[in-house]
């Protein structure tokens, strides 16, 4: 899942702590995080400016 952000580092750190995810190797300027055992969904945080005027809705169920 890719998420646009003006501050991808901050957002990736927040979600990483919340989900227990770690930073994964990435070959672009974006930040990739996922489970330490590499079994589960991966989140990619990309820098994007300016952000859209409308709300960027996200619903993430984690069981």
DASUL-V45747 format. One record per pair of residues at least 6 apart in sequence whose ideal C-beta (glycine too) atoms are under 7 Angstrom apart, sorted by the first residue. I is the first residue (numbers start at 1). J is the second residue. D is the distance in whole Angstrom. If there is no record, write none. Layout:
BEGIN
i & j & d
I & J & D
I & J & D
END
This chain:
BEGIN
i & j & d
1 & 41 & 6
1 & 43 & 5
1 & 44 & 7
2 & 44 & 5
2 & 46 & 6
3 & 11 & 7
3 & 43 & 6
3 & 45 & 5
4 & 46 & 6
4 & 48 & 4
4 & 51 & 7
5 & 11 & 5
5 & 45 & 6
5 & 47 & 7
5 & 48 & 7
6 & 49 & 5
6 & 51 & 6
8 & 30 & 6
8 & 31 & 5
8 & 45 & 4
8 & 46 & 6
8 & 47 & 5
9 & 31 & 6
11 & 45 & 5
12 & 31 & 4
12 & 33 & 5
12 & 45 & 4
15 & 21 & 7
15 & 33 & 7
15 & 43 & 6
16 & 22 & 7
16 & 33 & 5
19 & 62 & 6
21 & 33 & 4
21 & 34 & 6
21 & 35 & 6
22 & 33 & 7
22 & 36 & 5
23 & 31 & 7
23 & 32 & 7
23 & 33 & 6
24 & 32 & 5
24 & 33 & 6
24 & 34 & 5
24 & 42 & 7
26 & 32 & 4
29 & 47 & 6
30 & 44 & 5
30 & 45 & 6
30 & 46 & 4
30 & 47 & 7
31 & 45 & 5
32 & 42 & 6
32 & 44 & 5
33 & 43 & 5
34 & 40 & 6
34 & 42 & 4
END
